[in-house]
Amino acid sequence: MTPNGFAHFADALVFVHGHKALAEAARHAELCERAGDMETAARWRRTMAHVKTVSAGTKQKHDLAA
């Protein structure tokens, strides 16, 4: 997946799961690791990094609106 693809996926994950998006991505990464699929687990970990960025930007927008 391209870096832009991870960003779009992270946006969607935050849209669907809200503040629980990071935990959801971590859960999927752990499940993949347990199944031995380290490549997909690494993708989920990378998605987690993008979710943190998206979540920080969302929080910053809310702070500015207040």
PDB file with SEQRES, HELIX, SHEET and CRYST1 records, atoms N, CA, C and O in Angstrom:
SEQRES   1 A   66  MET THR PRO ASN GLY PHE ALA HIS PHE ALA ASP ALA LEU          
SEQRES   2 A   66  VAL PHE VAL HIS GLY HIS LYS ALA LEU ALA GLU ALA ALA          
SEQRES   3 A   66  ARG HIS ALA GLU LEU CYS GLU ARG ALA GLY ASP MET GLU          
SEQRES   4 A   66  THR ALA ALA ARG TRP ARG ARG THR MET ALA HIS VAL LYS          
SEQRES   5 A   66  THR VAL SER ALA GLY THR LYS GLN LYS HIS ASP LEU ALA          
SEQRES   6 A   66  ALA                                                          
HELIX    1 AA1 PRO A    3  HIS A   17  1                                  15    
HELIX    2 AA2 GLY A   18  LYS A   20  5                                   3    
HELIX    3 AA3 ALA A   21  ARG A   34  1                                  14    
HELIX    4 AA4 MET A   38  ALA A   65  1                                  28    
CRYST1    1.000    1.000    1.000  90.00  90.00  90.00 P 1           1          
ATOM      1  N   MET A   1       0.859  -1.171   0.000  1.00  0.00           N  
ATOM      2  CA  MET A   1       0.000   0.000   0.000  1.00  0.00           C  
ATOM      3  C   MET A   1       0.906   1.234   0.000  1.00  0.00           C  
ATOM      4  O   MET A   1       1.952   1.251   0.649  1.00  0.00           O  
ATOM      5  N   THR A   2       0.500   2.230  -0.714  1.00  0.00           N  
ATOM      6  CA  THR A   2       1.277   3.469  -0.776  1.00  0.00           C  
ATOM      7  C   THR A   2       1.091   4.262   0.520  1.00  0.00           C  
ATOM      8  O   THR A   2       0.114   4.049   1.237  1.00  0.00           O  
ATOM      9  N   PRO A   3       2.018   5.174   0.826  1.00  0.00           N  
ATOM     10  CA  PRO A   3       1.834   5.993   2.025  1.00  0.00           C  
ATOM     11  C   PRO A   3       0.493   6.729   2.012  1.00  0.00           C  
ATOM     12  O   PRO A   3      -0.155   6.863   3.050  1.00  0.00           O  
ATOM     13  N   ASN A   4       0.085   7.199   0.851  1.00  0.00           N  
ATOM     14  CA  ASN A   4      -1.201   7.879   0.735  1.00  0.00           C  
ATOM     15  C   ASN A   4      -2.348   6.906   1.003  1.00  0.00           C  
ATOM     16  O   ASN A   4      -3.365   7.283   1.585  1.00  0.00           O  
ATOM     17  N   GLY A   5      -2.181   5.661   0.579  1.00  0.00           N  
ATOM     18  CA  GLY A   5      -3.196   4.637   0.824  1.00  0.00           C  
ATOM     19  C   GLY A   5      -3.378   4.368   2.308  1.00  0.00           C  
ATOM     20  O   GLY A   5      -4.503   4.198   2.779  1.00  0.00           O  
ATOM     21  N   PHE A   6      -2.256   4.329   3.055  1.00  0.00           N  
ATOM     22  CA  PHE A   6      -2.345   4.135   4.505  1.00  0.00           C  
ATOM     23  C   PHE A   6      -3.077   5.306   5.148  1.00  0.00           C  
ATOM     24  O   PHE A   6      -3.872   5.117   6.068  1.00  0.00           O  
ATOM     25  N   ALA A   7      -2.809   6.511   4.663  1.00  0.00           N  
ATOM     26  CA  ALA A   7      -3.464   7.698   5.215  1.00  0.00           C  
ATOM     27  C   ALA A   7      -4.970   7.650   4.970  1.00  0.00           C  
ATOM     28  O   ALA A   7      -5.756   7.965   5.864  1.00  0.00           O  
ATOM     29  N   HIS A   8      -5.369   7.262   3.777  1.00  0.00           N  
ATOM     30  CA  HIS A   8      -6.800   7.160   3.469  1.00  0.00           C  
ATOM     31  C   HIS A   8      -7.463   6.073   4.312  1.00  0.00           C  
ATOM     32  O   HIS A   8      -8.574   6.253   4.810  1.00  0.00           O  
ATOM     33  N   PHE A   9      -6.775   4.952   4.465  1.00  0.00           N  
ATOM     34  CA  PHE A   9      -7.318   3.866   5.266  1.00  0.00           C  
ATOM     35  C   PHE A   9      -7.435   4.302   6.727  1.00  0.00           C  
ATOM     36  O   PHE A   9      -8.425   3.994   7.390  1.00  0.00           O  
ATOM     37  N   ALA A  10      -6.428   5.016   7.227  1.00  0.00           N  
ATOM     38  CA  ALA A  10      -6.472   5.506   8.602  1.00  0.00           C  
ATOM     39  C   ALA A  10      -7.633   6.481   8.788  1.00  0.00           C  
ATOM     40  O   ALA A  10      -8.319   6.445   9.809  1.00  0.00           O  
ATOM     41  N   ASP A  11      -7.850   7.351   7.806  1.00  0.00           N  
ATOM     42  CA  ASP A  11      -8.994   8.276   7.863  1.00  0.00           C  
ATOM     43  C   ASP A  11     -10.300   7.497   7.993  1.00  0.00           C  
ATOM     44  O   ASP A  11     -11.154   7.832   8.813  1.00  0.00           O  
ATOM     45  N   ALA A  12     -10.444   6.460   7.181  1.00  0.00           N  
ATOM     46  CA  ALA A  12     -11.670   5.655   7.204  1.00  0.00           C  
ATOM     47  C   ALA A  12     -11.822   4.937   8.540  1.00  0.00           C  
ATOM     48  O   ALA A  12     -12.923   4.852   9.084  1.00  0.00           O  
ATOM     49  N   LEU A  13     -10.721   4.424   9.062  1.00  0.00           N  
ATOM     50  CA  LEU A  13     -10.754   3.711  10.337  1.00  0.00           C  
ATOM     51  C   LEU A  13     -11.199   4.649  11.461  1.00  0.00           C  
ATOM     52  O   LEU A  13     -12.003   4.265  12.310  1.00  0.00           O  
ATOM     53  N   VAL A  14     -10.681   5.865  11.467  1.00  0.00           N  
ATOM     54  CA  VAL A  14     -11.075   6.853  12.480  1.00  0.00           C  
ATOM     55  C   VAL A  14     -12.530   7.258  12.277  1.00  0.00           C  
ATOM     56  O   VAL A  14     -13.263   7.438  13.250  1.00  0.00           O  
ATOM     57  N   PHE A  15     -12.949   7.400  11.037  1.00  0.00           N  
ATOM     58  CA  PHE A  15     -14.338   7.758  10.759  1.00  0.00           C  
ATOM     59  C   PHE A  15     -15.290   6.699  11.308  1.00  0.00           C  
ATOM     60  O   PHE A  15     -16.310   7.027  11.913  1.00  0.00           O  
ATOM     61  N   VAL A  16     -14.954   5.433  11.097  1.00  0.00           N  
ATOM     62  CA  VAL A  16     -15.829   4.341  11.516  1.00  0.00           C  
ATOM     63  C   VAL A  16     -15.739   4.071  13.023  1.00  0.00           C  
ATOM     64  O   VAL A  16     -16.761   3.881  13.682  1.00  0.00           O  
ATOM     65  N   HIS A  17     -14.509   4.054  13.569  1.00  0.00           N  
ATOM     66  CA  HIS A  17     -14.310   3.635  14.958  1.00  0.00           C  
ATOM     67  C   HIS A  17     -14.065   4.785  15.938  1.00  0.00           C  
ATOM     68  O   HIS A  17     -14.015   4.570  17.149  1.00  0.00           O  
ATOM     69  N   GLY A  18     -13.915   5.996  15.418  1.00  0.00           N  
ATOM     70  CA  GLY A  18     -13.689   7.141  16.304  1.00  0.00           C  
ATOM     71  C   GLY A  18     -12.445   6.976  17.153  1.00  0.00           C  
ATOM     72  O   GLY A  18     -11.394   6.569  16.657  1.00  0.00           O  
ATOM     73  N   HIS A  19     -12.566   7.294  18.443  1.00  0.00           N  
ATOM     74  CA  HIS A  19     -11.413   7.243  19.339  1.00  0.00           C  
ATOM     75  C   HIS A  19     -10.917   5.816  19.591  1.00  0.00           C  
ATOM     76  O   HIS A  19      -9.860   5.629  20.193  1.00  0.00           O  
ATOM     77  N   LYS A  20     -11.660   4.823  19.142  1.00  0.00           N  
ATOM     78  CA  LYS A  20     -11.254   3.428  19.322  1.00  0.00           C  
ATOM     79  C   LYS A  20     -10.486   2.888  18.108  1.00  0.00           C  
ATOM     80  O   LYS A  20     -10.146   1.705  18.071  1.00  0.00           O  
ATOM     81  N   ALA A  21     -10.212   3.740  17.124  1.00  0.00           N  
ATOM     82  CA  ALA A  21      -9.557   3.295  15.889  1.00  0.00           C  
ATOM     83  C   ALA A  21      -8.173   2.721  16.148  1.00  0.00           C  
ATOM     84  O   ALA A  21      -7.802   1.711  15.552  1.00  0.00           O  
ATOM     85  N   LEU A  22      -7.406   3.349  17.027  1.00  0.00           N  
ATOM     86  CA  LEU A  22      -6.060   2.865  17.313  1.00  0.00           C  
ATOM     87  C   LEU A  22      -6.110   1.475  17.947  1.00  0.00           C  
ATOM     88  O   LEU A  22      -5.329   0.594  17.588  1.00  0.00           O  
ATOM     89  N   ALA A  23      -7.017   1.288  18.874  1.00  0.00           N  
ATOM     90  CA  ALA A  23      -7.172  -0.023  19.519  1.00  0.00           C  
ATOM     91  C   ALA A  23      -7.614  -1.078  18.513  1.00  0.00           C  
ATOM     92  O   ALA A  23      -7.180  -2.227  18.583  1.00  0.00           O  
ATOM     93  N   GLU A  24      -8.465  -0.694  17.588  1.00  0.00           N  
ATOM     94  CA  GLU A  24      -8.939  -1.627  16.554  1.00  0.00           C  
ATOM     95  C   GLU A  24      -7.779  -2.059  15.657  1.00  0.00           C  
ATOM     96  O   GLU A  24      -7.642  -3.241  15.342  1.00  0.00           O  
ATOM     97  N   ALA A  25      -6.952  -1.111  15.251  1.00  0.00           N  
ATOM     98  CA  ALA A  25      -5.797  -1.440  14.409  1.00  0.00           C  
ATOM     99  C   ALA A  25      -4.816  -2.332  15.178  1.00  0.00           C  
ATOM    100  O   ALA A  25      -4.261  -3.276  14.615  1.00  0.00           O  
ATOM    101  N   ALA A  26      -4.607  -2.034  16.448  1.00  0.00           N  
ATOM    102  CA  ALA A  26      -3.711  -2.847  17.276  1.00  0.00           C  
ATOM    103  C   ALA A  26      -4.239  -4.266  17.422  1.00  0.00           C  
ATOM    104  O   ALA A  26      -3.473  -5.229  17.397  1.00  0.00           O  
ATOM    105  N   ARG A  27      -5.546  -4.386  17.573  1.00  0.00           N  
ATOM    106  CA  ARG A  27      -6.174  -5.723  17.702  1.00  0.00           C  
ATOM    107  C   ARG A  27      -5.934  -6.540  16.444  1.00  0.00           C  
ATOM    108  O   ARG A  27      -5.595  -7.721  16.518  1.00  0.00           O  
ATOM    109  N   HIS A  28      -6.111  -5.906  15.280  1.00  0.00           N  
ATOM    110  CA  HIS A  28      -5.884  -6.617  14.025  1.00  0.00           C  
ATOM    111  C   HIS A  28      -4.414  -7.004  13.858  1.00  0.00           C  
ATOM    112  O   HIS A  28      -4.108  -8.097  13.381  1.00  0.00           O  
ATOM    113  N   ALA A  29      -3.511  -6.115  14.248  1.00  0.00           N  
ATOM    114  CA  ALA A  29      -2.076  -6.422  14.158  1.00  0.00           C  
ATOM    115  C   ALA A  29      -1.740  -7.629  15.023  1.00  0.00           C  
ATOM    116  O   ALA A  29      -1.005  -8.520  14.597  1.00  0.00           O  
ATOM    117  N   GLU A  30      -2.275  -7.658  16.227  1.00  0.00           N  
ATOM    118  CA  GLU A  30      -2.014  -8.770  17.136  1.00  0.00           C  
ATOM    119  C   GLU A  30      -2.587 -10.083  16.602  1.00  0.00           C  
ATOM    120  O   GLU A  30      -1.944 -11.129  16.692  1.00  0.00           O  
ATOM    121  N   LEU A  31      -3.787 -10.025  16.050  1.00  0.00           N  
ATOM    122  CA  LEU A  31      -4.395 -11.235  15.481  1.00  0.00           C  
ATOM    123  C   LEU A  31      -3.556 -11.778  14.328  1.00  0.00           C  
ATOM    124  O   LEU A  31      -3.362 -12.987  14.205  1.00  0.00           O  
ATOM    125  N   CYS A  32      -3.067 -10.880  13.494  1.00  0.00           N  
ATOM    126  CA  CYS A  32      -2.230 -11.305  12.368  1.00  0.00           C  
ATOM    127  C   CYS A  32      -0.926 -11.918  12.857  1.00  0.00           C  
ATOM    128  O   CYS A  32      -0.466 -12.921  12.311  1.00  0.00           O  
ATOM    129  N   GLU A  33      -0.327 -11.319  13.887  1.00  0.00           N  
ATOM    130  CA  GLU A  33       0.909 -11.865  14.451  1.00  0.00           C  
ATOM    131  C   GLU A  33       0.676 -13.256  15.026  1.00  0.00           C  
ATOM    132  O   GLU A  33       1.480 -14.164  14.815  1.00  0.00           O  
ATOM    133  N   ARG A  34      -0.419 -13.419  15.746  1.00  0.00           N  
ATOM    134  CA  ARG A  34      -0.736 -14.738  16.314  1.00  0.00           C  
ATOM    135  C   ARG A  34      -0.927 -15.783  15.231  1.00  0.00           C  
ATOM    136  O   ARG A  34      -0.602 -16.953  15.427  1.00  0.00           O  
ATOM    137  N   ALA A  35      -1.456 -15.362  14.088  1.00  0.00           N  
ATOM    138  CA  ALA A  35      -1.680 -16.281  12.971  1.00  0.00           C  
ATOM    139  C   ALA A  35      -0.399 -16.494  12.161  1.00  0.00           C  
ATOM    140  O   ALA A  35      -0.371 -17.315  11.243  1.00  0.00           O  
ATOM    141  N   GLY A  36       0.664 -15.752  12.502  1.00  0.00           N  
ATOM    142  CA  GLY A  36       1.923 -15.903  11.797  1.00  0.00           C  
ATOM    143  C   GLY A  36       2.036 -15.058  10.537  1.00  0.00           C  
ATOM    144  O   GLY A  36       2.990 -15.212   9.774  1.00  0.00           O  
ATOM    145  N   ASP A  37       1.095 -14.184  10.312  1.00  0.00           N  
ATOM    146  CA  ASP A  37       1.109 -13.326   9.125  1.00  0.00           C  
ATOM    147  C   ASP A  37       1.780 -12.004   9.486  1.00  0.00           C  
ATOM    148  O   ASP A  37       1.117 -10.998   9.736  1.00  0.00           O  
ATOM    149  N   MET A  38       3.102 -12.033   9.505  1.00  0.00           N  
ATOM    150  CA  MET A  38       3.862 -10.865   9.946  1.00  0.00           C  
ATOM    151  C   MET A  38       3.791  -9.712   8.949  1.00  0.00           C  
ATOM    152  O   MET A  38       3.892  -8.549   9.339  1.00  0.00           O  
ATOM    153  N   GLU A  39       3.619 -10.021   7.684  1.00  0.00           N  
ATOM    154  CA  GLU A  39       3.533  -8.968   6.670  1.00  0.00           C  
ATOM    155  C   GLU A  39       2.276  -8.117   6.868  1.00  0.00           C  
ATOM    156  O   GLU A  39       2.337  -6.888   6.842  1.00  0.00           O  
ATOM    157  N   THR A  40       1.150  -8.780   7.064  1.00  0.00           N  
ATOM    158  CA  THR A  40      -0.095  -8.049   7.288  1.00  0.00           C  
ATOM    159  C   THR A  40      -0.060  -7.346   8.641  1.00  0.00           C  
ATOM    160  O   THR A  40      -0.578  -6.237   8.774  1.00  0.00           O  
ATOM    161  N   ALA A  41       0.540  -7.977   9.639  1.00  0.00           N  
ATOM    162  CA  ALA A  41       0.679  -7.339  10.955  1.00  0.00           C  
ATOM    163  C   ALA A  41       1.480  -6.044  10.828  1.00  0.00           C  
ATOM    164  O   ALA A  41       1.139  -5.038  11.449  1.00  0.00           O  
ATOM    165  N   ALA A  42       2.535  -6.068  10.031  1.00  0.00           N  
ATOM    166  CA  ALA A  42       3.344  -4.865   9.823  1.00  0.00           C  
ATOM    167  C   ALA A  42       2.526  -3.774   9.144  1.00  0.00           C  
ATOM    168  O   ALA A  42       2.688  -2.593   9.449  1.00  0.00           O  
ATOM    169  N   ARG A  43       1.651  -4.164   8.228  1.00  0.00           N  
ATOM    170  CA  ARG A  43       0.776  -3.175   7.588  1.00  0.00           C  
ATOM    171  C   ARG A  43      -0.165  -2.547   8.601  1.00  0.00           C  
ATOM    172  O   ARG A  43      -0.411  -1.341   8.559  1.00  0.00           O  
ATOM    173  N   TRP A  44      -0.692  -3.355   9.508  1.00  0.00           N  
ATOM    174  CA  TRP A  44      -1.573  -2.819  10.544  1.00  0.00           C  
ATOM    175  C   TRP A  44      -0.799  -1.885  11.478  1.00  0.00           C  
ATOM    176  O   TRP A  44      -1.326  -0.859  11.907  1.00  0.00           O  
ATOM    177  N   ARG A  45       0.439  -2.237  11.788  1.00  0.00           N  
ATOM    178  CA  ARG A  45       1.267  -1.362  12.643  1.00  0.00           C  
ATOM    179  C   ARG A  45       1.519  -0.025  11.941  1.00  0.00           C  
ATOM    180  O   ARG A  45       1.496   1.031  12.572  1.00  0.00           O  
ATOM    181  N   ARG A  46       1.756  -0.084  10.648  1.00  0.00           N  
ATOM    182  CA  ARG A  46       1.961   1.153   9.891  1.00  0.00           C  
ATOM    183  C   ARG A  46       0.663   1.969   9.860  1.00  0.00           C  
ATOM    184  O   ARG A  46       0.690   3.197   9.942  1.00  0.00           O  
ATOM    185  N   THR A  47      -0.453   1.282   9.743  1.00  0.00           N  
ATOM    186  CA  THR A  47      -1.747   1.956   9.788  1.00  0.00           C  
ATOM    187  C   THR A  47      -1.940   2.627  11.148  1.00  0.00           C  
ATOM    188  O   THR A  47      -2.490   3.725  11.232  1.00  0.00           O  
ATOM    189  N   MET A  48      -1.487   1.963  12.210  1.00  0.00           N  
ATOM    190  CA  MET A  48      -1.589   2.540  13.547  1.00  0.00           C  
ATOM    191  C   MET A  48      -0.867   3.886  13.613  1.00  0.00           C  
ATOM    192  O   MET A  48      -1.371   4.832  14.220  1.00  0.00           O  
ATOM    193  N   ALA A  49       0.297   3.973  12.999  1.00  0.00           N  
ATOM    194  CA  ALA A  49       1.051   5.225  12.990  1.00  0.00           C  
ATOM    195  C   ALA A  49       0.257   6.327  12.292  1.00  0.00           C  
ATOM    196  O   ALA A  49       0.236   7.471  12.746  1.00  0.00           O  
ATOM    197  N   HIS A  50      -0.388   5.974  11.196  1.00  0.00           N  
ATOM    198  CA  HIS A  50      -1.210   6.953  10.482  1.00  0.00           C  
ATOM    199  C   HIS A  50      -2.452   7.330  11.290  1.00  0.00           C  
ATOM    200  O   HIS A  50      -2.877   8.485  11.261  1.00  0.00           O  
ATOM    201  N   VAL A  51      -3.033   6.380  12.003  1.00  0.00           N  
ATOM    202  CA  VAL A  51      -4.199   6.674  12.840  1.00  0.00           C  
ATOM    203  C   VAL A  51      -3.812   7.683  13.922  1.00  0.00           C  
ATOM    204  O   VAL A  51      -4.581   8.594  14.231  1.00  0.00           O  
ATOM    205  N   LYS A  52      -2.620   7.518  14.493  1.00  0.00           N  
ATOM    206  CA  LYS A  52      -2.159   8.472  15.510  1.00  0.00           C  
ATOM    207  C   LYS A  52      -2.071   9.873  14.919  1.00  0.00           C  
ATOM    208  O   LYS A  52      -2.454  10.849  15.564  1.00  0.00           O  
ATOM    209  N   THR A  53      -1.569   9.969  13.696  1.00  0.00           N  
ATOM    210  CA  THR A  53      -1.460  11.266  13.031  1.00  0.00           C  
ATOM    211  C   THR A  53      -2.834  11.855  12.764  1.00  0.00           C  
ATOM    212  O   THR A  53      -3.071  13.036  13.018  1.00  0.00           O  
ATOM    213  N   VAL A  54      -3.742  11.026  12.247  1.00  0.00           N  
ATOM    214  CA  VAL A  54      -5.103  11.484  11.951  1.00  0.00           C  
ATOM    215  C   VAL A  54      -5.800  11.909  13.239  1.00  0.00           C  
ATOM    216  O   VAL A  54      -6.455  12.951  13.282  1.00  0.00           O  
ATOM    217  N   SER A  55      -5.659  11.107  14.280  1.00  0.00           N  
ATOM    218  CA  SER A  55      -6.311  11.416  15.555  1.00  0.00           C  
ATOM    219  C   SER A  55      -5.770  12.705  16.150  1.00  0.00           C  
ATOM    220  O   SER A  55      -6.532  13.494  16.709  1.00  0.00           O  
ATOM    221  N   ALA A  56      -4.476  12.930  16.040  1.00  0.00           N  
ATOM    222  CA  ALA A  56      -3.872  14.157  16.558  1.00  0.00           C  
ATOM    223  C   ALA A  56      -4.411  15.361  15.794  1.00  0.00           C  
ATOM    224  O   ALA A  56      -4.706  16.394  16.395  1.00  0.00           O  
ATOM    225  N   GLY A  57      -4.541  15.240  14.483  1.00  0.00           N  
ATOM    226  CA  GLY A  57      -5.085  16.323  13.667  1.00  0.00           C  
ATOM    227  C   GLY A  57      -6.534  16.597  13.992  1.00  0.00           C  
ATOM    228  O   GLY A  57      -6.958  17.752  14.010  1.00  0.00           O  
ATOM    229  N   THR A  58      -7.299  15.554  14.250  1.00  0.00           N  
ATOM    230  CA  THR A  58      -8.715  15.711  14.605  1.00  0.00           C  
ATOM    231  C   THR A  58      -8.848  16.399  15.947  1.00  0.00           C  
ATOM    232  O   THR A  58      -9.691  17.280  16.114  1.00  0.00           O  
ATOM    233  N   LYS A  59      -8.016  16.004  16.914  1.00  0.00           N  
ATOM    234  CA  LYS A  59      -8.057  16.631  18.232  1.00  0.00           C  
ATOM    235  C   LYS A  59      -7.683  18.102  18.114  1.00  0.00           C  
ATOM    236  O   LYS A  59      -8.300  18.961  18.744  1.00  0.00           O  
ATOM    237  N   GLN A  60      -6.673  18.384  17.307  1.00  0.00           N  
ATOM    238  CA  GLN A  60      -6.239  19.765  17.137  1.00  0.00           C  
ATOM    239  C   GLN A  60      -7.366  20.610  16.529  1.00  0.00           C  
ATOM    240  O   GLN A  60      -7.568  21.751  16.945  1.00  0.00           O  
ATOM    241  N   LYS A  61      -8.099  20.067  15.555  1.00  0.00           N  
ATOM    242  CA  LYS A  61      -9.215  20.786  14.946  1.00  0.00           C  
ATOM    243  C   LYS A  61     -10.289  21.086  15.985  1.00  0.00           C  
ATOM    244  O   LYS A  61     -10.850  22.182  16.003  1.00  0.00           O  
ATOM    245  N   HIS A  62     -10.580  20.100  16.864  1.00  0.00           N  
ATOM    246  CA  HIS A  62     -11.593  20.293  17.899  1.00  0.00           C  
ATOM    247  C   HIS A  62     -11.143  21.349  18.891  1.00  0.00           C  
ATOM    248  O   HIS A  62     -11.951  22.158  19.347  1.00  0.00           O  
ATOM    249  N   ASP A  63      -9.839  21.349  19.234  1.00  0.00           N  
ATOM    250  CA  ASP A  63      -9.315  22.347  20.165  1.00  0.00           C  
ATOM    251  C   ASP A  63      -9.443  23.754  19.592  1.00  0.00           C  
ATOM    252  O   ASP A  63      -9.760  24.698  20.317  1.00  0.00           O  
ATOM    253  N   LEU A  64      -9.200  23.891  18.309  1.00  0.00           N  
ATOM    254  CA  LEU A  64      -9.296  25.189  17.661  1.00  0.00           C  
ATOM    255  C   LEU A  64     -10.737  25.685  17.586  1.00  0.00           C  
ATOM    256  O   LEU A  64     -10.990  26.888  17.640  1.00  0.00           O  
ATOM    257  N   ALA A  65     -11.678  24.751  17.461  1.00  0.00           N  
ATOM    258  CA  ALA A  65     -13.085  25.117  17.349  1.00  0.00           C  
ATOM    259  C   ALA A  65     -13.669  25.559  18.691  1.00  0.00           C  
ATOM    260  O   ALA A  65     -14.658  26.290  18.736  1.00  0.00           O  
ATOM    261  N   ALA A  66     -13.057  25.114  19.764  1.00  0.00           N  
ATOM    262  CA  ALA A  66     -13.598  25.422  21.115  1.00  0.00           C  
ATOM    263  C   ALA A  66     -13.341  26.837  21.547  1.00  0.00           C  
ATOM    264  O   ALA A  66     -13.735  27.228  22.646  1.00  0.00           O  
TER     265      ALA A  66                                                      
END                                                                             
